[in-house]
Amino acid sequence: MKKCIRFQIKQKIQKRGKRNKKEITSNMKKKHKQTQILDFDKKSVIEKSKKASVKDAAAINATVGFGDNYISAYAVSMNATANQLGLLTSIPNLFAPLAQLFTSKYMEKHSRKKIFSIATLFQSLFWIPIIAVSFLFLKNISSAPILLVIFYTIYALFGHFAGPAWVSWIGDLVDSKESGRFFGLRNKIGGAVSLISMILGGIILDLFKKQATTPEKIYFVFIGFGIIFILAMFFRFLSRHYVLQQHEPHFRFQKDAYFSFFQFLRKSPENNYGRFSIYVALVTLATNIAAPYFTLYMLKDLSFSYIQFMLYTIAATIATFIFMTKWGSFADRFGNKKMIEISAFIIPLICFAFPVSVFIPMPYKLYFLLLANFITGFGWAGFNLAAGNFVYEATTPQRRGICSAYAAILNGLGVVIGATIGSLMISHIPINFMNIILFVSIISGIARLAVSFIMLKTIKDVRIIEEKANIRAIPLASEIFNVHSYIKSGWKIRLFKGK
């Protein structure tokens, strides 16, 4: 850098003459110092923004832990049927992603910060009508579960409307080379907070459920739900606060970068990101054939308490917390494609674990399902991280928001179709030899495996990866290998001492 400045000074001196030598030298040094200060300020602002983003991850995951994770249980407490639970999953995922189509249009005229600010404000406030639905149920209004579906759909709609603006915004702050580590850390901290909030939520619900000793005292259950949903609303406001503290880099919308959803679908089979989006949507479809109905099976058929249900749910969150940063380092070394190839064949495990659990005695059934969900959560941690990273690596900054929006619409359609298939199977297939939800679970597991076998061959990694992965580099496998080596070395030491 110094040599470059000296060369520039010499050139200017030759042009202007030796009289202005001192003046030229001092001016050039001042400009160089100003450039260094600006670079330093820019880096410090970006680092502060990243720290605010990590705090946002903690707050938004508290909202998910206290709120979104207990919505299905809230519906079950209102005696929602399997079809109504299917609607609670499918309708928000059908209509909410469509809101992302309008976000790109608004980004032409409004800043990403403004779009995010307004959308998340209304999303936070919609916890109030969601809580109010319980009063209608207590008044014996049979349409209460349907109203819950409507209000939760609007809540999700505002969240999805803010999505593309946030993705475009955070993508400009994080370098693609460090995206694996940053989002791994962000997701790990978010997972830890989600875990704590889910535990507290389950404890609060169980305490109030114990007070509902008679049918007349059922309102105690809904007091518990009211408390955790108020906490969810508070943390959504807190998340909004931290995001608005982030620096917003200059963004110029280019009309040439825009393309319609139908153009995206038409060209998807021809490009790598399009094929990847279709693959993730098909995995989402296969997953939601059974996933919405596990809550019903555990709370009704297995008669799990809210504490037991919470323990099952947090098993996957604990796995995310432990392995997310390790998955991030794995992705930076070996690529997102390799991470998906491994994790995609782990996530169907829970689908086969539920039918197998029938043969396990009741005291041990919960422990078996906890272990199965923990391993499945380990797989989902890698899968979700790879799906998120792929957006930042495979798209340009101008098209990042719109590509994530269209991928979210495909995922929404996958959720709707999958939940509808599961609901129709549960309602219309007469099976006597096993519980219908367990049968649907097996179908879901087979579908997840089939999609990965067929589609993963068509997807390529965006970055050039020179290093080849081995089994010891996989996060969970490396931990098992280290434990095995430790035990083995311990036996060697004992044998040596014995000799």
NUPA-471587 format. One record per residue (C-alpha): residue in one letter; z, y, x. Coordinates in pm, 1 decimal. Example, Ala and Ser with C-alpha at 12.3 -4.5 7.8 and 13.67 -1.06 7.14 Angstrom:
BEGIN
<a; <780.0; -450.0; 1230.0>> <s; <714.0; -106.0; 1367.0>> 
// end
This chain:
BEGIN
<m; <0.0; 0.0; 0.0>> <k; <94.5; 243.4; 281.0>> <k; <-228.6; 165.9; 467.0>> <c; <-425.7; 234.0; 150.8>> <i; <-253.4; 576.0; 106.5>> <r; <-319.7; 669.0; 472.0>> <f; <-686.9; 580.9; 430.2>> <q; <-711.5; 798.4; 114.6>> <i; <-539.7; 1089.7; 295.6>> <k; <-787.6; 1062.8; 585.9>> <q; <-1082.4; 1066.6; 346.6>> <k; <-955.3; 1380.9; 169.6>> <i; <-879.7; 1555.6; 502.6>> <q; <-1234.7; 1485.5; 621.1>> <k; <-1372.4; 1640.3; 299.8>> <r; <-1146.0; 1949.1; 281.3>> <g; <-1077.6; 2012.5; 648.6>> <k; <-766.5; 2003.4; 868.4>> <r; <-613.1; 2321.9; 722.2>> <n; <-497.3; 2144.4; 408.9>> <k; <-373.9; 1836.9; 596.1>> <k; <-2.6; 1887.0; 521.6>> <e; <-65.8; 1983.4; 159.2>> <i; <-291.2; 1682.1; 93.5>> <t; <-44.1; 1443.3; 260.8>> <s; <253.2; 1569.0; 56.9>> <n; <55.5; 1562.5; -271.5>> <m; <-62.0; 1205.2; -217.5>> <k; <291.2; 1087.0; -133.8>> <k; <427.0; 1256.5; -447.0>> <k; <165.1; 1081.9; -663.4>> <h; <248.4; 747.0; -503.1>> <k; <621.7; 798.0; -573.1>> <q; <546.0; 895.7; -934.7>> <t; <337.7; 578.8; -978.5>> <q; <621.0; 366.6; -836.5>> <i; <872.7; 535.1; -1070.8>> <l; <645.2; 479.6; -1371.5>> <d; <599.7; 109.4; -1279.4>> <f; <975.4; 72.5; -1234.1>> <d; <1045.4; 244.8; -1568.8>> <k; <788.7; 26.8; -1743.1>> <k; <944.3; -290.8; -1601.6>> <s; <1296.7; -181.1; -1698.1>> <v; <1182.5; -92.8; -2052.6>> <i; <1014.0; -433.2; -2089.2>> <e; <1324.3; -611.7; -1957.1>> <k; <1543.0; -423.2; -2206.3>> <s; <1298.0; -518.1; -2482.4>> <k; <1318.4; -884.7; -2381.3>> <k; <1698.0; -871.6; -2395.0>> <a; <1675.8; -715.5; -2742.7>> <s; <1435.7; -994.5; -2842.7>> <v; <1688.5; -1258.0; -2731.7>> <k; <1957.2; -1084.5; -2943.0>> <d; <1709.5; -1082.2; -3232.2>> <a; <1663.7; -1459.1; -3187.4>> <a; <2040.3; -1508.0; -3216.0>> <a; <2064.3; -1296.7; -3532.7>> <i; <1759.3; -1442.3; -3710.7>> <n; <1877.0; -1796.0; -3636.6>> <a; <2215.0; -1709.5; -3789.0>> <t; <2022.2; -1614.1; -4103.8>> <v; <1842.5; -1947.9; -4094.5>> <g; <2168.4; -2136.8; -4029.2>> <f; <2366.7; -1971.0; -4307.9>> <g; <2077.8; -1922.8; -4549.5>> <d; <1746.7; -2108.0; -4523.6>> <n; <1898.7; -2440.0; -4414.3>> <y; <2118.2; -2452.3; -4727.3>> <i; <1858.0; -2344.5; -4985.6>> <s; <1773.1; -2705.8; -5073.8>> <a; <2143.7; -2792.8; -5106.8>> <y; <2182.6; -2481.2; -5326.9>> <a; <1905.0; -2611.6; -5554.0>> <v; <2059.2; -2961.6; -5564.6>> <s; <2392.2; -2806.6; -5673.3>> <m; <2200.7; -2660.2; -5970.8>> <n; <2086.7; -3013.1; -6061.6>> <a; <1729.8; -2949.2; -5946.3>> <t; <1494.6; -3245.5; -5989.8>> <a; <1273.0; -3394.6; -5717.9>> <n; <975.3; -3203.1; -5860.3>> <q; <1169.9; -2875.2; -5850.4>> <l; <1274.2; -2942.8; -5489.5>> <g; <907.2; -3004.3; -5411.8>> <l; <821.1; -2667.9; -5567.0>> <l; <1096.4; -2496.6; -5364.8>> <t; <924.0; -2622.4; -5050.4>> <s; <558.9; -2594.1; -5152.9>> <i; <534.3; -2267.7; -5351.1>> <p; <683.6; -2039.0; -5080.6>> <n; <464.4; -2207.7; -4820.5>> <l; <156.2; -2166.2; -5040.2>> <f; <184.9; -1797.5; -5129.8>> <a; <397.7; -1647.4; -4850.0>> <p; <146.2; -1711.7; -4565.0>> <l; <-125.8; -1538.8; -4771.7>> <a; <65.4; -1212.7; -4718.1>> <q; <-34.7; -1234.9; -4351.4>> <l; <-396.5; -1171.8; -4450.8>> <f; <-300.3; -814.9; -4544.4>> <t; <-92.9; -749.2; -4231.3>> <s; <-400.5; -721.4; -4009.0>> <k; <-548.5; -461.6; -4245.0>> <y; <-228.2; -257.1; -4236.2>> <m; <-225.6; -275.0; -3855.1>> <e; <-545.7; -62.9; -3858.8>> <k; <-352.3; 241.1; -3989.3>> <h; <17.9; 171.5; -3930.4>> <s; <220.7; 77.1; -3624.2>> <r; <352.4; -277.2; -3586.3>> <k; <707.3; -140.7; -3575.5>> <k; <667.3; 32.0; -3913.1>> <i; <517.2; -277.7; -4077.9>> <f; <798.5; -496.6; -3944.7>> <s; <1068.3; -246.5; -4041.8>> <i; <964.0; -213.7; -4409.0>> <a; <888.3; -584.9; -4462.8>> <t; <1218.0; -710.0; -4316.3>> <l; <1418.5; -449.4; -4508.8>> <f; <1293.5; -590.0; -4840.5>> <q; <1331.4; -947.7; -4713.9>> <s; <1698.0; -884.8; -4631.4>> <l; <1768.4; -735.3; -4974.6>> <f; <1619.2; -1034.6; -5156.1>> <w; <1925.8; -1244.5; -5076.6>> <i; <2092.1; -1053.9; -5364.4>> <p; <1873.6; -1200.0; -5645.9>> <i; <1890.1; -1542.6; -5477.7>> <i; <2271.5; -1528.9; -5505.5>> <a; <2246.0; -1398.0; -5865.5>> <v; <2059.9; -1714.4; -5976.7>> <s; <2390.0; -1908.4; -5966.5>> <f; <2532.5; -1685.1; -6242.7>> <l; <2240.9; -1786.3; -6467.2>> <f; <2306.3; -2154.6; -6395.1>> <l; <2675.7; -2111.1; -6484.9>> <k; <2556.9; -1959.6; -6816.3>> <n; <2371.5; -2288.3; -6879.8>> <i; <2025.1; -2133.6; -6837.9>> <s; <1804.5; -2431.8; -6753.7>> <s; <1536.7; -2221.9; -6579.6>> <a; <1773.1; -2124.6; -6294.1>> <p; <1609.1; -2360.9; -6034.2>> <i; <1263.8; -2220.2; -6121.0>> <l; <1392.8; -1863.6; -6078.0>> <l; <1532.5; -1969.5; -5739.8>> <v; <1181.7; -2087.7; -5644.2>> <i; <1035.0; -1748.1; -5745.9>> <f; <1294.5; -1536.6; -5563.0>> <y; <1283.7; -1750.5; -5249.1>> <t; <902.8; -1726.1; -5251.4>> <i; <920.3; -1344.4; -5255.9>> <y; <1182.3; -1356.6; -4978.2>> <a; <948.8; -1572.2; -4766.9>> <l; <651.4; -1350.9; -4854.6>> <f; <810.1; -1042.6; -4692.5>> <g; <901.8; -1251.1; -4386.3>> <h; <545.1; -1374.2; -4344.6>> <f; <405.7; -1023.9; -4395.6>> <a; <606.0; -912.6; -4089.7>> <g; <500.7; -1220.3; -3887.2>> <p; <160.9; -1119.7; -3736.1>> <a; <291.6; -774.3; -3640.4>> <w; <585.7; -933.5; -3456.4>> <v; <366.6; -1196.8; -3283.6>> <s; <120.7; -930.9; -3165.0>> <w; <408.4; -707.6; -3053.1>> <i; <608.7; -968.1; -2857.8>> <g; <287.6; -1106.3; -2706.2>> <d; <225.5; -767.1; -2541.9>> <l; <575.8; -768.7; -2390.7>> <v; <577.2; -1121.9; -2243.6>> <d; <344.2; -1231.3; -1963.6>> <s; <167.5; -1559.1; -2047.2>> <k; <271.1; -1703.4; -1707.3>> <e; <640.1; -1683.8; -1800.3>> <s; <603.9; -1748.1; -2174.4>> <g; <737.9; -2103.4; -2144.5>> <r; <1063.8; -1998.7; -1975.3>> <f; <1116.9; -1686.7; -2188.3>> <f; <1056.4; -1850.1; -2525.6>> <g; <1245.1; -2158.1; -2410.3>> <l; <1550.3; -1941.2; -2333.4>> <r; <1502.5; -1740.6; -2654.0>> <n; <1480.3; -2056.2; -2864.8>> <k; <1777.1; -2213.0; -2685.2>> <i; <2006.6; -1918.8; -2760.9>> <g; <1872.5; -1904.8; -3115.5>> <g; <1937.4; -2276.5; -3152.5>> <a; <2297.2; -2237.3; -3033.0>> <v; <2365.0; -1963.6; -3289.5>> <s; <2189.3; -2164.5; -3560.0>> <l; <2414.9; -2458.3; -3473.8>> <i; <2734.4; -2250.5; -3500.0>> <s; <2624.7; -2086.3; -3826.1>> <m; <2532.6; -2421.6; -3982.5>> <i; <2872.5; -2566.9; -3887.9>> <l; <3054.3; -2268.1; -4036.5>> <g; <2831.6; -2280.5; -4345.4>> <g; <2908.4; -2649.3; -4401.4>> <i; <3283.3; -2593.6; -4356.6>> <i; <3282.9; -2301.1; -4602.7>> <l; <3089.2; -2500.6; -4862.9>> <d; <3311.0; -2806.6; -4825.2>> <l; <3630.0; -2598.9; -4861.0>> <f; <3510.1; -2447.4; -5187.7>> <k; <3369.8; -2778.6; -5313.9>> <k; <3718.6; -2932.2; -5282.6>> <q; <3843.9; -2663.2; -5520.6>> <a; <3592.4; -2774.6; -5785.6>> <t; <3809.3; -3063.7; -5903.8>> <t; <3679.0; -3048.9; -6262.6>> <p; <3336.1; -2961.4; -6415.1>> <e; <3488.3; -2634.7; -6543.4>> <k; <3562.2; -2529.8; -6184.4>> <i; <3205.5; -2583.8; -6058.3>> <y; <3185.0; -2207.3; -5997.6>> <f; <3387.8; -2260.0; -5676.4>> <v; <3081.6; -2429.4; -5522.1>> <f; <2868.7; -2121.9; -5591.6>> <i; <3132.6; -1889.0; -5447.4>> <g; <3086.4; -2081.7; -5122.1>> <f; <2709.1; -2042.6; -5141.3>> <g; <2752.1; -1670.7; -5219.5>> <i; <2960.0; -1619.6; -4904.8>> <i; <2715.8; -1791.4; -4668.3>> <f; <2414.7; -1616.2; -4824.4>> <i; <2583.5; -1275.5; -4781.7>> <l; <2631.7; -1364.7; -4415.4>> <a; <2262.3; -1460.5; -4398.7>> <m; <2167.8; -1117.2; -4538.4>> <f; <2393.3; -937.1; -4286.9>> <f; <2240.7; -1118.3; -3989.3>> <r; <1886.9; -1047.8; -4115.6>> <f; <1971.4; -677.2; -4108.8>> <l; <2111.9; -723.5; -3756.5>> <s; <1795.2; -903.6; -3644.6>> <r; <1585.6; -616.1; -3779.4>> <h; <1801.1; -369.7; -3585.3>> <y; <1744.2; -548.5; -3252.7>> <v; <1367.0; -581.8; -3302.2>> <l; <1335.8; -209.7; -3376.7>> <q; <1508.8; -139.1; -3042.7>> <q; <1217.2; -302.5; -2857.0>> <h; <951.6; -95.6; -2684.3>> <e; <619.2; -107.2; -2868.5>> <p; <323.5; -100.2; -2624.4>> <h; <19.5; 99.0; -2732.4>> <f; <-200.1; -107.5; -2961.4>> <r; <-552.7; -9.8; -3055.7>> <f; <-698.7; -207.2; -3343.7>> <q; <-1060.1; -310.7; -3281.9>> <k; <-1267.7; -379.1; -3590.3>> <d; <-1494.3; -604.6; -3383.8>> <a; <-1197.9; -836.4; -3325.3>> <y; <-1149.7; -895.5; -3698.9>> <f; <-1290.7; -1208.1; -3864.7>> <s; <-1228.2; -1356.3; -4207.3>> <f; <-1025.1; -1665.8; -4285.1>> <f; <-1339.5; -1853.0; -4390.4>> <q; <-1507.1; -1764.2; -4059.3>> <f; <-1197.8; -1899.6; -3884.0>> <l; <-1222.3; -2225.2; -4080.7>> <r; <-1596.3; -2258.3; -4020.3>> <k; <-1562.4; -2213.2; -3644.0>> <s; <-1236.3; -2409.0; -3605.0>> <p; <-1400.9; -2745.1; -3520.1>> <e; <-1603.2; -2570.2; -3245.8>> <n; <-1318.7; -2401.4; -3052.7>> <n; <-999.9; -2526.3; -2891.0>> <y; <-750.7; -2303.9; -3076.0>> <g; <-914.7; -2384.9; -3410.2>> <r; <-881.4; -2759.7; -3353.0>> <f; <-521.5; -2710.1; -3241.2>> <s; <-442.5; -2512.7; -3560.0>> <i; <-591.2; -2788.6; -3776.7>> <y; <-389.3; -3049.9; -3585.3>> <v; <-57.8; -2863.3; -3634.0>> <a; <-139.1; -2812.6; -4004.6>> <l; <-205.5; -3187.3; -4049.1>> <v; <122.9; -3275.3; -3873.3>> <t; <297.1; -3028.8; -4107.6>> <l; <128.9; -3196.4; -4406.1>> <a; <236.9; -3543.8; -4293.1>> <t; <592.2; -3420.9; -4226.4>> <n; <636.4; -3263.1; -4570.1>> <i; <540.5; -3577.1; -4757.2>> <a; <903.1; -3683.9; -4705.2>> <a; <1102.5; -3400.7; -4539.8>> <p; <1184.9; -3200.5; -4859.3>> <y; <1340.1; -3507.4; -5022.7>> <f; <1577.7; -3617.8; -4746.5>> <t; <1833.9; -3364.9; -4874.8>> <l; <1819.7; -3517.6; -5224.0>> <y; <1855.6; -3868.8; -5082.2>> <m; <2157.1; -3779.9; -4865.7>> <l; <2346.9; -3572.6; -5123.6>> <k; <2271.7; -3790.2; -5429.7>> <d; <2195.2; -4147.2; -5315.4>> <l; <2419.6; -4159.4; -5007.4>> <s; <2678.7; -3919.4; -5158.8>> <f; <2716.2; -3726.7; -4832.6>> <s; <2961.6; -3437.1; -4835.5>> <y; <2843.8; -3092.6; -4724.6>> <i; <3018.6; -3152.8; -4390.6>> <q; <2825.5; -3478.8; -4339.5>> <f; <2500.5; -3312.7; -4446.9>> <m; <2572.1; -3029.2; -4206.0>> <l; <2640.0; -3274.6; -3920.5>> <y; <2308.4; -3447.4; -3985.6>> <t; <2125.5; -3112.2; -3986.4>> <i; <2285.6; -2978.3; -3668.3>> <a; <2206.8; -3295.5; -3471.7>> <a; <1848.5; -3171.2; -3435.5>> <t; <1971.3; -2819.2; -3356.3>> <i; <2195.8; -2950.2; -3076.8>> <a; <1896.5; -3129.4; -2926.2>> <t; <1697.0; -2804.7; -2943.9>> <f; <1979.6; -2614.9; -2774.0>> <i; <2010.2; -2867.7; -2490.3>> <f; <1643.5; -2928.3; -2417.3>> <m; <1454.4; -2611.5; -2512.7>> <t; <1469.0; -2440.4; -2170.9>> <k; <1389.5; -2772.7; -2002.1>> <w; <1085.8; -2812.1; -2228.2>> <g; <989.3; -2454.2; -2131.2>> <s; <998.2; -2537.2; -1760.0>> <f; <805.9; -2858.3; -1831.9>> <a; <535.0; -2658.0; -2016.2>> <d; <500.1; -2408.6; -1729.0>> <r; <456.2; -2695.5; -1480.7>> <f; <248.7; -2948.1; -1674.7>> <g; <97.3; -2752.2; -1965.3>> <n; <146.0; -2738.8; -2341.2>> <k; <-99.5; -3022.5; -2407.8>> <k; <111.8; -3272.1; -2214.7>> <m; <426.5; -3148.3; -2390.9>> <i; <264.2; -3204.8; -2731.9>> <e; <137.2; -3549.7; -2633.0>> <i; <493.5; -3658.0; -2559.6>> <s; <676.3; -3484.8; -2844.1>> <a; <422.3; -3575.0; -3115.1>> <f; <509.6; -3945.1; -3087.3>> <i; <885.9; -3879.9; -3102.8>> <i; <896.8; -3673.1; -3425.5>> <p; <806.3; -3965.6; -3660.3>> <l; <1124.0; -4152.8; -3553.1>> <i; <1341.6; -4014.9; -3834.8>> <c; <1092.5; -4140.4; -4096.0>> <f; <1157.1; -4500.8; -3992.0>> <a; <1528.7; -4446.1; -3924.7>> <f; <1610.8; -4380.1; -4292.6>> <p; <1471.2; -4716.1; -4417.6>> <v; <1641.5; -4902.1; -4128.5>> <s; <1974.2; -4734.2; -4214.7>> <v; <1985.5; -4937.2; -4539.3>> <f; <2090.4; -5242.9; -4335.1>> <i; <2369.4; -5054.8; -4156.3>> <p; <2723.0; -5049.9; -4307.0>> <m; <2824.8; -4719.1; -4464.4>> <p; <3081.1; -4604.8; -4200.9>> <y; <2814.3; -4635.9; -3929.2>> <k; <2515.4; -4516.5; -4135.2>> <l; <2590.7; -4149.8; -4066.2>> <y; <2622.0; -4207.7; -3688.9>> <f; <2289.8; -4390.6; -3681.3>> <l; <2112.9; -4109.1; -3869.2>> <l; <2278.1; -3848.7; -3644.6>> <l; <2139.9; -4022.2; -3333.8>> <a; <1794.0; -4059.6; -3489.3>> <n; <1784.3; -3693.1; -3593.3>> <f; <1905.1; -3586.5; -3247.8>> <i; <1613.8; -3766.0; -3078.9>> <t; <1372.5; -3633.5; -3342.8>> <g; <1509.4; -3281.4; -3282.4>> <f; <1436.6; -3327.3; -2911.3>> <g; <1075.2; -3403.7; -3005.7>> <w; <1050.0; -3108.3; -3246.8>> <a; <1186.9; -2871.6; -2977.6>> <g; <891.8; -2954.4; -2752.2>> <f; <637.8; -2958.2; -3034.2>> <n; <739.9; -2619.4; -3178.7>> <l; <757.5; -2454.7; -2836.3>> <a; <408.2; -2579.2; -2748.6>> <a; <272.1; -2463.2; -3085.3>> <g; <415.6; -2115.1; -3026.3>> <n; <298.4; -2089.5; -2664.8>> <f; <-55.3; -2196.9; -2754.6>> <v; <-103.0; -1879.5; -2961.4>> <y; <-19.1; -1653.4; -2664.5>> <e; <-230.2; -1849.1; -2415.5>> <a; <-541.2; -1928.2; -2622.3>> <t; <-597.2; -1591.4; -2794.2>> <t; <-668.9; -1234.6; -2681.0>> <p; <-413.0; -957.4; -2757.8>> <q; <-646.9; -805.5; -3018.6>> <r; <-686.8; -1135.2; -3206.5>> <r; <-339.2; -1276.6; -3150.8>> <g; <-192.4; -1143.9; -3476.8>> <i; <-480.1; -1252.1; -3697.2>> <c; <-506.6; -1596.5; -3533.4>> <s; <-134.5; -1659.6; -3587.7>> <a; <-174.3; -1543.9; -3950.3>> <y; <-458.6; -1786.7; -4019.8>> <a; <-271.6; -2070.6; -3846.6>> <a; <31.9; -1992.0; -4066.4>> <i; <-187.9; -2013.3; -4377.8>> <l; <-312.8; -2354.1; -4270.1>> <n; <47.4; -2465.9; -4209.8>> <g; <142.7; -2332.9; -4553.3>> <l; <-134.7; -2534.6; -4712.2>> <g; <-14.1; -2836.9; -4516.7>> <v; <339.3; -2792.8; -4654.2>> <v; <209.6; -2753.5; -5012.1>> <i; <-23.0; -3053.9; -5000.2>> <g; <234.0; -3272.8; -4823.7>> <a; <520.1; -3182.9; -5060.6>> <t; <290.6; -3231.8; -5362.9>> <i; <181.8; -3575.9; -5240.3>> <g; <547.5; -3672.5; -5186.3>> <s; <650.5; -3541.9; -5529.2>> <l; <368.9; -3730.3; -5705.4>> <m; <454.3; -4051.5; -5520.8>> <i; <825.2; -4023.7; -5609.1>> <s; <748.3; -3948.1; -5975.2>> <h; <463.4; -4191.5; -6045.7>> <i; <477.9; -4491.8; -5810.9>> <p; <692.8; -4768.9; -5963.7>> <i; <873.7; -4948.7; -5679.0>> <n; <1160.0; -5193.7; -5729.8>> <f; <1205.3; -5346.1; -5386.1>> <m; <1332.1; -5023.7; -5218.6>> <n; <1430.7; -4663.9; -5283.8>> <i; <1114.1; -4461.4; -5351.3>> <i; <1220.7; -4180.9; -5112.7>> <l; <1251.8; -4436.4; -4831.1>> <f; <904.8; -4569.9; -4913.4>> <v; <765.2; -4215.4; -4899.0>> <s; <946.3; -4167.7; -4565.8>> <i; <758.8; -4465.3; -4414.5>> <i; <425.1; -4325.0; -4539.1>> <s; <512.3; -3988.9; -4380.4>> <g; <592.7; -4151.8; -4044.3>> <i; <265.6; -4348.3; -4037.9>> <a; <71.3; -4032.1; -4127.3>> <r; <235.2; -3834.0; -3843.2>> <l; <141.1; -4101.4; -3589.6>> <a; <-216.0; -4133.7; -3721.5>> <v; <-282.2; -3758.0; -3703.5>> <s; <-164.5; -3741.4; -3341.2>> <f; <-367.0; -4047.6; -3236.4>> <i; <-687.2; -3901.9; -3382.6>> <m; <-656.2; -3527.9; -3317.6>> <l; <-492.2; -3497.8; -2973.7>> <k; <-808.5; -3626.7; -2803.9>> <t; <-998.4; -3318.1; -2919.8>> <i; <-753.7; -3057.2; -2777.6>> <k; <-760.1; -2921.3; -2422.2>> <d; <-497.8; -2729.0; -2227.1>> <v; <-575.9; -2358.4; -2185.2>> <r; <-437.9; -2323.6; -1831.0>> <i; <-564.0; -2525.8; -1536.4>> <i; <-283.3; -2769.7; -1450.3>> <e; <-296.5; -2930.9; -1106.7>> <e; <38.7; -3111.6; -1117.6>> <k; <52.7; -3443.9; -1303.1>> <a; <357.9; -3527.4; -1511.7>> <n; <559.3; -3844.8; -1457.0>> <i; <825.9; -3998.4; -1676.0>> <r; <1111.2; -3853.0; -1467.9>> <a; <986.2; -3497.9; -1540.1>> <i; <1028.5; -3539.0; -1919.0>> <p; <1357.8; -3365.9; -2014.6>> <l; <1541.2; -3646.9; -2197.2>> <a; <1399.8; -3919.0; -1971.8>> <s; <1513.7; -3732.3; -1658.5>> <e; <1871.5; -3714.1; -1793.4>> <i; <1871.4; -4088.5; -1868.7>> <f; <1727.7; -4164.6; -1522.3>> <n; <1992.9; -3947.5; -1352.2>> <v; <2273.4; -4125.6; -1540.6>> <h; <2121.0; -4463.6; -1451.8>> <s; <2095.1; -4364.5; -1082.8>> <y; <2454.8; -4241.1; -1082.9>> <i; <2584.9; -4567.2; -1233.3>> <k; <2369.2; -4774.2; -998.3>> <s; <2489.3; -4581.8; -690.4>> <g; <2849.3; -4622.5; -812.8>> <w; <2813.2; -5001.7; -822.7>> <k; <2664.5; -4997.2; -472.2>> <i; <2963.8; -4802.0; -339.8>> <r; <3204.4; -5050.5; -502.4>> <l; <3017.3; -5350.6; -359.8>> <f; <3014.5; -5188.5; -14.7>> <k; <3391.3; -5126.9; -31.1>> <g; <3442.6; -5487.0; -145.8>> <k; <3256.0; -5620.2; 154.6>> 
// end
